[in-house]
Amino acid sequence: MSDERITIAHGHGGLASHRLISDAFLSVYTSPELEQLDDAAVMRLPYERIAFSTDSFVVQPIFFPGGDIGKLAVAGTVNDVSVMGARPLVISVGFILEEGLLISDLEKIVQSMATECRRAGVRIATGDTKVVPKGAADKIFINTTGIGIRRKDVTLSGSNAKPGQAVILTGPAGDHGAAIVCARNDLKVSGEVLSDCRSLTDLIDDILDASGQSVSVMRDPTRGGVATTLNEISKASAVGIEIDEESVPIRDNTRAVSEILGFDPLYLANEGAILVFCDEEAVDIVLGVCSAHPSGEHAARIGTVRNDVDGKVVLRTATGGRRIMDMLAGEMLPRIC
Amino acid sequence: MSDERITIAHGHGGLASHRLISDAFLSVYTSPELEQLDDAAVMRLPYERIAFSTDSFVVQPIFFPGGDIGKLAVAGTVNDVSVMGARPLVISVGFILEEGLLISDLEKIVQSMATECRRAGVRIATGDTKVVPKGAADKIFINTTGIGIRRKDVTLSGSNAKPGQAVILTGPAGDHGAAIVCARNDLKVSGEVLSDCRSLTDLIDDILDASGQSVSVMRDPTRGGVATTLNEISKASAVGIEIDEESVPIRDNTRAVSEILGFDPLYLANEGAILVFCDEEAVDIVLGVCSAHPSGEHAARIGTVRNDVDGKVVLRTATGGRRIMDMLAGEMLPRIC
């Protein structure tokens, strides 16, 4: 089976499609909804407070140090649901496959998705597979769309940041972006640069369990990195944010790669760290929860929400200077996620 | 604006992305959830009985007689949710755009989606946009994922067909497939061949209102057409199905195109007609509802569920012969939806 490839017939909805779905997907993904093979999954949801999020993944290369497009597709949507204060419950999966894709690569990706689903406590409830002729896509694109049940004790939104709140980053900035750049350029630094790609449902739940109403914003700094995500929050909440450059956790390898290639790690994507905005008195609680969790051991407070910096994100540099940290403006890294 | 094109910067999550989202999407799609610009839409759903369906659309060409990829993406998912006996409520939209796509084409597609959403009574609650470099995709792919609230008075599933039930097709077979084939081959027949692409929520609701428990299966015969979908149902329900060839509604143009190009219209996709399995005594009611509805005026009873044809789909031909109508086996039409 290892050199079998996807053919156009796999996408026609006929016999070959049915075999692919049964061999490659249903043997790995098991959920009561999926086994029905109906046009939509039907299910009961326990509560009416729903979070709903979609993301398409086009990352290149499809396998990278620390993950692959399948793990990323599950973790990315799970995290988008989780940062809204919701427990992800089910996801849908839509594959667009290029004719000629190795079936063995598809199988690895499908397995990786199943593993990440178990880790995150979600199940795949419904799916779809399309095949396009060679050259009409690049190997494999995956859309995942998630439904989660919102906690009743918190209300999180990018528009809820309040002056005086602390800004915490739960992991080193830019690791996913740096890993993709290295993989793409076949760049070697002293140690391997691993993507931080992972589901953060547990860490997020732990933080919210411990600090409840003190947290008002959670967001994962994916495309455009910490800098761009802070700008989104600053704009949505109409507040200023001051970041202390020296306090931002950045791995030596990520810094080295950034320097070699001329990137700013604050603009490189994370896929396994989140920004948390919480009241000053909850900072130690949140950092304590993070340090006890394998996904949060490098967490640090990196800044403060201000009402005196005129709705901008400002970086206080190591030398005491201050500069505006604007949203990512031009070209940077296509197909990072 | 008419010759502006998508650039890689539109996909980076930075300034250009934000402008695209605000100019091209938020000015057209209005929903309270979408305007939050958070990582997931949060909402209250009125009941706990949920239907959840996903579909990626890769149709080529992206504009075709009777519709475009945007209308198709909304109608396709709306119909998949509706045939489960659910009222579609919200959808997510995930765009994968190729660098160089005309912004004016994107705008047309976005408008077309908004129009179809209004027609179907759904709103777009959350979305995502990725841009890939030229050559890594073909113009535009769209994933839509829908959530619907299930009716309490029916339980529909492809596995619920029962011997003795009638099989009704609500519109002419193969119109979408025939329209795509004509558009792709620049083929002219006496009249234009229009795709039947449309949301059928209203028609489906009317049928279920009128005939309630008598209907046990509804499914839209998309890829692989009526023949393949009947095979899916036959397999899932472990029943045989006998189809009367002469009773299947087929437009003259679709028949002409099929004959010229060597297709069987029973294997060509519909995107605006469904198969309904109902008890014998409800046939006239269902056909009556269809004939009163603009989307169902060509509805016809095309066959019967049997327990004496050995789990197969059998076609009774005009000359009185009988042949097995198997699932679509090999190559046919890539990128039909």
Interface residues (C-beta under 8 A of the other chain):
Chain A: I8 A9 G11 H12 G13 G14 L15 A16 S17 H18 E33 Q36 L37 D38 D39 A40 A41 V42 M43 R44 L45 P46 Y47 E48 R49 I50 A51 F52 S53 T54 D55 S56 F57 V58 Q60 N79 D80 V81 V83 M84 A86 V90 S92 V93 G94 F95 I96 A125 T126 G127 D128 K130 V131 V132 P133 G135 A136 A137 D138 F141 N143 T145 G146 I147 G148 R150 S157 G158 S159 R219 D220 T222 R223 G224 T228 E232 A236 D326 M327 L328 A329 G330 E331 M332 L333 P334 R335
Chain B: I8 A9 G11 H12 G13 G14 L15 A16 S17 H18 E33 Q36 L37 D38 D39 A40 A41 V42 M43 R44 L45 P46 Y47 E48 R49 I50 A51 F52 S53 T54 D55 S56 F57 V58 Q60 N79 D80 V81 V83 M84 A86 V90 S92 V93 G94 F95 I96 A125 T126 G127 D128 K130 V131 V132 P133 G135 A136 A137 D138 F141 N143 T145 G146 I147 G148 R150 S157 G158 S159 R219 D220 T222 R223 G224 T228 E232 A236 D326 M327 L328 A329 G330 E331 M332 L333 P334 R335
